[in-house]
Amino acid sequence: MGHAPGTKPTDRPHFYGRRSGQTLGPRRRARLEAILDRFGITAADLPDGNPARLFPAATPVWLEIGFGAGEHLAAQAAAHPGVGFIGCEPFRNGVATLARLIDEADLGNIRIFHEDVRLLMPTLAPAVFDRVFLLFPDPWPKTRHHRRRFVNRENLDQMARTMRDGAELRFATDHADYCRWSLARIRAHGAFEWTARRAADWRDRPADATETRFEQKALEAGRQPVYLTFLRRPGDTQGA
Ligand SMILES: C[S@@+](CC[C@H](N)C(=O)[O-])C[C@H]1O[C@@H](n2cnc3c(N)ncnc32)[C@H](O)[C@@H]1O
């Protein structure tokens, strides 16, 4: 996969997660490669930084960051055929599972950036996304690893920049400290308004969302996930 125009490979942010797991068998590998040939994208596919160009005219575009095995992404794409989806995930085995889901449901409205989303976002034009999902990001629980957490000023700036006014950011976690960390940073950022009015708004999974793999693991282990929904405030709120 090519690096973003204007950046050298050495500028790449370090990705601390896993890029691969168990070796894929020949059939899974062949399917993954076939799906990536059809639906894989690099920043070079978006010379104007507008992901809408990958879909029919006037299609809103939603982004899922770190889709894991892609259950949520595939279910959303099936439920919203009039929406174009960009899914970002460096973990090869997860992308292989999404490839199966795309094949089985014959989904044509997902494009896959099989890489770190931080390589894509700076190459995008402003206000290109109508919704962004960040579901169960790695909590990096050890204090010395907190700086690896995805929710930080730089990534929030990029999300705010690439979301349209009124666009929705959906965040979920089962990690109490990461929940507090994220809520504090997202609210302090200035570009996002938390929509919760009552406890059910953050206790219950949004009605149209499918359980993700990490969410299922959390529930099985007795951990209660928290679902935070924010709206992108209108106007230039960067640096607020
Ligand atoms: C804990 S898993 C959750 C996966 C999925 N969202 C779920 O709920 O089952 C976090 C995922 O985010 C991915 N990830 C972490 N940092 C990322 C980044 N910078 N860009 C894209 N994906 C990222 C990881 O590879 C991993 O698959």
The ligand as an SDF file (V2000), in Angstrom:
LIG
                    3D

 27 29  0  0  0  0  0  0  0  0999 V2000
   -9.8820   -3.5570   20.3680 C   0  0  0  0  0  0  0  0  0  0  0  0
  -10.0330   -3.7150   18.6550 S   0  0  0  0  0  0  0  0  0  0  0  0
  -11.7680   -3.4050   18.3490 C   0  0  0  0  0  0  0  0  0  0  0  0
  -12.1970   -3.8990   17.0010 C   0  0  0  0  0  0  0  0  0  0  0  0
  -13.6820   -3.6460   16.6710 C   0  0  0  0  0  0  0  0  0  0  0  0
  -13.9680   -2.2210   16.5770 N   0  0  0  0  0  0  0  0  0  0  0  0
  -14.5680   -4.3010   17.7000 C   0  0  0  0  0  0  0  0  0  0  0  0
  -15.2190   -3.5600   18.4560 O   0  0  0  0  0  0  0  0  0  0  0  0
  -14.6250   -5.5420   17.7200 O   0  0  0  0  0  0  0  0  0  0  0  0
   -9.3000   -2.2040   18.0660 C   0  0  0  0  0  0  0  0  0  0  0  0
   -8.9920   -2.2630   16.5770 C   0  0  0  0  0  0  0  0  0  0  0  0
   -8.5620   -0.9930   16.1440 O   0  0  0  0  0  0  0  0  0  0  0  0
   -7.5350   -1.1810   15.1850 C   0  0  0  0  0  0  0  0  0  0  0  0
   -6.7380    0.0520   15.1790 N   0  0  0  0  0  0  0  0  0  0  0  0
   -5.9690    0.5230   16.1880 C   0  0  0  0  0  0  0  0  0  0  0  0
   -5.3910    1.6690   15.8390 N   0  0  0  0  0  0  0  0  0  0  0  0
   -5.8140    1.9290   14.5720 C   0  0  0  0  0  0  0  0  0  0  0  0
   -5.5370    2.9620   13.6400 C   0  0  0  0  0  0  0  0  0  0  0  0
   -4.7060    3.9500   13.9560 N   0  0  0  0  0  0  0  0  0  0  0  0
   -6.1240    2.8960   12.4200 N   0  0  0  0  0  0  0  0  0  0  0  0
   -6.9720    1.8900   12.1120 C   0  0  0  0  0  0  0  0  0  0  0  0
   -7.2600    0.8810   12.9530 N   0  0  0  0  0  0  0  0  0  0  0  0
   -6.6900    0.9070   14.1520 C   0  0  0  0  0  0  0  0  0  0  0  0
   -6.7810   -2.4010   15.6820 C   0  0  0  0  0  0  0  0  0  0  0  0
   -6.0590   -3.0420   14.6600 O   0  0  0  0  0  0  0  0  0  0  0  0
   -7.9110   -3.2710   16.2250 C   0  0  0  0  0  0  0  0  0  0  0  0
   -8.3940   -4.1550   15.2670 O   0  0  0  0  0  0  0  0  0  0  0  0
  1  2  1  0
  2  3  1  0
  2 10  1  0
  3  4  1  0
  4  5  1  0
  5  6  1  0
  5  7  1  0
  7  8  2  0
  7  9  1  0
 10 11  1  0
 11 12  1  0
 11 26  1  0
 12 13  1  0
 13 14  1  0
 13 24  1  0
 14 15  1  0
 14 23  1  0
 15 16  2  0
 16 17  1  0
 17 18  1  0
 17 23  2  0
 18 19  1  0
 18 20  2  0
 20 21  1  0
 21 22  2  0
 22 23  1  0
 24 25  1  0
 24 26  1  0
 26 27  1  0
M  CHG  2   2   1   9  -1
M  END
$$$$
